[in-house]
Amino acid sequence: MDYKDIKKLMDDMGNSKLEELEIEFPEGIKIRMKKRGKREGIVGPGPHVIEASAPMTVPVVQPKEEKGIVAVENKKEENYKIIKSPMVGTFYASSAPDKDPFVKVGDRISKGQVVCIVEAMKLMNEIESEFDGEVVEICVKNEDVVEYGTPLFKIK
């Protein structure tokens, strides 16, 4: 019995309902095959297959409530210009914890003026105003996590 015959026998065993097979040939060769039990294939993301001999329990992870993500209500928004976060990161109102904030409500700002910092991947990114005007509202708190497009300031 050569390799091709053994391989064919293994494939046939795998495709059959037999759980165990033992063959003894006259030449003295013994072949014993036994299935390990019913297996379930679980397809993961990508081309991999994970085999499990028993049903698997996959924990469901509830998304954490992210601190500081703010939804802005549309109350006469057309009168305000909005400075939005250009990236995902952490909002800082000042350059250091012991320093005054870049801007406060009621401050007059001009285009190109630094209004805050958004830290992304350990880089401090100064966010500049795109508008001239007065700060009407600061929409996030210091050290809040902000997403791309999150309103940071309302300018009148």
C-alpha positions in Angstrom: 0.0 0.0 0.0 1.5 3.3 -1.1 1.0 6.9 0.0 -1.7 7.6 -2.6 -3.8 4.7 -1.3 -3.4 5.8 2.3 -4.3 9.4 1.4 -7.4 8.1 -0.5 -8.4 6.0 2.4 -8.1 9.0 4.8 -10.2 11.2 2.5 -12.9 8.6 2.1 -12.9 8.2 5.9 -13.2 11.9 6.4 -16.2 12.1 4.0 -18.0 9.2 5.4 -20.2 8.8 8.5 -17.8 6.2 10.0 -16.3 7.3 13.3 -13.6 4.6 13.5 -11.9 2.2 11.1 -9.3 -0.5 11.6 -7.8 -2.5 8.7 -5.2 -5.2 8.7 -3.7 -6.2 5.4 -2.2 -9.7 4.6 1.2 -8.1 4.2 1.2 -7.2 8.0 0.2 -3.6 7.6 -2.3 -2.3 10.1 -4.2 1.0 9.6 -6.3 2.4 12.4 -8.2 5.7 11.9 -10.6 7.3 14.4 -12.4 10.6 14.1 -11.8 12.9 17.1 -15.5 13.8 17.4 -17.8 16.2 15.7 -16.1 19.4 14.8 -17.6 22.7 13.9 -15.9 25.1 11.6 -16.2 28.7 12.6 -15.2 31.2 9.9 -13.4 34.2 11.3 -12.5 37.5 9.5 -10.3 36.4 6.7 -9.5 33.1 5.1 -8.8 31.3 8.4 -11.0 28.5 9.9 -11.0 27.8 13.6 -12.0 24.3 14.6 -13.7 23.6 17.9 -14.7 20.3 19.3 -17.5 21.9 21.3 -19.6 25.0 20.7 -17.7 28.2 21.5 -19.1 31.0 23.5 -18.0 34.4 22.2 -18.3 37.2 24.7 -20.2 40.2 23.5 -18.3 43.4 24.2 -20.4 46.4 24.8 -18.9 49.6 23.4 -17.5 51.9 26.1 -19.3 55.2 26.5 -16.6 57.6 25.3 -16.0 60.5 27.6 -16.9 63.8 26.0 -18.4 62.9 22.7 -21.0 65.6 22.3 -24.0 65.7 19.9 -24.9 69.3 19.0 -28.6 70.0 18.7 -29.8 72.1 15.7 -31.1 75.2 17.4 -30.7 78.0 14.9 -27.3 76.7 13.9 -27.4 78.7 10.7 -26.3 81.8 12.7 -23.1 80.2 13.9 -19.9 79.1 12.2 -18.6 75.8 13.7 -14.9 74.9 14.2 -14.8 71.1 13.9 -12.1 68.7 14.9 -10.0 67.8 11.8 -9.0 64.4 13.4 -9.6 61.9 16.1 -7.8 62.6 19.4 -7.9 64.3 22.8 -9.1 67.9 23.1 -7.0 70.3 25.2 -8.1 73.9 25.8 -4.6 75.1 26.8 -1.0 74.3 26.0 -0.3 73.0 29.5 -2.5 72.1 32.5 -1.2 75.1 34.5 -1.8 77.6 31.5 -4.8 79.6 30.7 -7.1 78.3 27.9 -6.4 79.5 24.3 -9.9 81.0 24.1 -12.9 81.5 26.4 -16.6 82.1 25.7 -16.9 85.8 24.7 -13.4 86.1 23.3 -12.9 87.7 19.9 -10.8 85.5 17.6 -9.4 86.0 14.2 -8.7 83.6 11.3 -5.5 81.6 11.9 -5.5 82.1 15.7 -4.8 78.9 17.7 -8.0 77.9 19.6 -7.0 74.5 21.0 -4.9 71.4 20.7 -6.0 68.0 19.6 -3.5 65.3 20.6 -3.4 62.4 18.1 -0.9 59.5 18.4 1.3 61.5 20.9 1.4 64.5 18.6 0.1 67.8 19.7 -1.8 69.4 16.8 -2.6 73.1 17.1 -6.1 73.8 15.8 -6.5 77.2 14.2 -9.7 79.2 13.7 -11.1 79.2 10.2 -13.2 82.3 10.9 -13.1 85.8 12.5 -15.7 86.3 15.2 -16.7 85.8 18.8 -16.6 82.4 20.7 -20.2 81.7 21.7 -19.8 78.2 23.0 -17.1 75.7 23.6 -18.7 72.4 22.7 -16.3 70.0 24.4 -14.6 69.8 27.8 -10.8 69.7 28.4 -9.4 66.2 27.8 -12.5 65.0 26.0 -12.1 62.4 23.2 -13.1 63.9 19.9 -13.9 62.3 16.6 -13.3 63.6 13.1 -15.9 66.4 12.5 -16.9 66.8 16.2 -17.9 70.4 16.8 -15.4 72.1 19.1 -16.5 75.8 19.0 -19.4 77.9 17.9 -18.4 81.2 16.5 -20.7 84.2 15.9 
